[in-house]
Amino acid sequence: MAATCALDILRGALEGESAVTAKVGARIYPVEAPQQATMPSLVLHLVDERDERMLSGAGRYPVARFIVDCIGETFGQAAGLGLTVKDALRDWTGTVEGFSAYFDCDEIDHFDRGERGDLWRRRLGFEARFRAA
């Protein structure tokens, strides 16, 4: 299946990493997790996507920035999941969802208690460059 948006590429890359799926299984959600989701889980956010303009039109090799929320019931669970995700996506190169992609860490890495205050969240930033394979 080909990707319909940049989040599909990120999700496919994470689902292909056994260290990540060993911790979250299939609990990788776009934009928000269901209210009663089992923890730990990941929530993926697209910050922006830019494609350079060339004289002939779009470069068709966009750069996308993402936030990955690593959510856990404890600080240690969120921190450990974040480390696993960071290790998995650092310098990641491959083909996923019909696209060749390259991921690397961005400058965002911080903790908070999430939107409701009952769970821990480690927010990580990533950048990806991708194009049709």
WOJO-V377528 format. One record per backbone hydrogen bond with DSSP energy under -1.0 kcal/mol. CO is the residue of the C=O (numbers start at 1). NH is the residue of the N-H. Records with the same first field share a line. If there is no record, write none. Layout:
CO=NH + NH
This chain:
5=8
6=10
7=11
8=12
9=13
10=14
11=15
12=16
14=17
17=21
18=22
20=23 + 24
21=25
24=27
26=28
27=42
29=44
30=32
34=37
41=71
42=29
43=69
44=31
45=67
48=65
50=63
52=59
54=57
57=54
62=130
63=50
64=128
65=47 + 48
66=126
67=45
68=124
69=43
70=122
71=41
72=120
74=78
75=79
76=80
77=81
78=82
79=83
80=84
81=85
82=86
83=87
84=88
85=89
86=90
89=92
92=103
94=101
96=99
97=3
98=133
99=96
100=131
101=94
102=129
104=127
108=125
110=123
112=121
120=72
121=112
122=70
123=110
124=68
125=106
126=66
127=104
128=64
129=102
131=100
